[in-house]
Amino acid sequence: MVKEPYLGIWIKNHLDQIEEDYIQHMSTLYRKEMKKSKRVVSSYHQFCKIIYVLESLGLIKKTKEEEASKNWLKPRKYFSLVKSKKNSIEWSNPQKYYTVK
């Protein structure tokens, strides 16, 4: 059960536990957990946006990319936690610390 209300914290804890995962899988797990706890569920698009923000802040990094099963799909991107940033204050509210470049 997810105790933290923030998506960024959930991603941090998830990647800390399993080390590497791809966006669709993380989004599916997060949505299932939020539905069980009857909390507001983020859209897949919102999940992708937070991944972009976390990567831009250097909190996570892309580790590999796999070709999609169908040529019209985007490649599957895997991410892992940047261990040196595990305790960064930016995890508490990534959007607050993100600045458009």
N, C-alpha and C positions, 0 to 999 in steps of 0.2 A: 504494500500500500504506500502510495506517495504521501509524504507528510508536508513537503514544501510546496507552497502555492506557485512558485515561479518555475516556468519552463526551463530556464537556464540552469537552475539548480538541479532539476530532474535530469537534464542531459549530462551535467557534470557527474552526478552520482552514478548514472547508468554507465557512462564511459569509464569511470573509475572501477566499476565492478567487472565489466567484460572486456575492457581495453580498446576495442575497435568495433564499429558498427556503421551501417549505412542508413541514410535518412529515412527511407520508406519503412524500414523495420523499426527504427526508434519511434517514428510517428505512430505506427500501429500500436506498439506497446504502450506509449504514453496515452493514447486515446482510450485504450481498454482500461487502463488504471484510473483515468479520470472519470470514465463512465461508471465504474464500480463504486467510486467514492462520491458519485453524484456531483462532481465539480464541473465547471465550464470546460468544454473541450475545444482546444485550438484546431484550426483548420490545417490541412497539409501545407497550404501556402504560408501560413503563419509560422509553421514549424521550419520551413525552408528559409524564411527570413531570419529567424533567430540563429539558425546554423550559420548563415552568412555573417551576421553580426559577431557571433562567437569566434568565427574564423578570422574576421577582420581585427578583432581585439587580441588575437594571438592566444586565445584560451583553448582552442582546439586546432588541430591541423589535419589536412587531408593526407591519408596514408596510402591510398591506392584508388584505382578506378578500373571498373570492369566494363566490358562492352555489354550493351543491352541485349536482351534476348530477341528483340525485334528492332529492325533498323530505324524505325520512326520514334523509338524511345531514346531518352537521354541515357548516357552511361551511368552506372551505379557508382556513387562516390562513397568511400569509407572514410571515417574520421576517428581520431583518437584524442584523448586529453593531453594537453601540454602540461606535463608533471610539474614544471617549475611555476606554473600559474594556477595550480590546484587551489591554493588558498587566497587567491586574488579577490579583492573587494568587488571587482567588476562582475563576478558571478551573481551577486545579489540583485543587480539591476543592469544587465548588459546594455539595454537601450539608452540608459542615462549616460553611460561612458562612451558610447559610440558616436563618432563624429564623421560626417560625410566628407570624403576626400575629394 
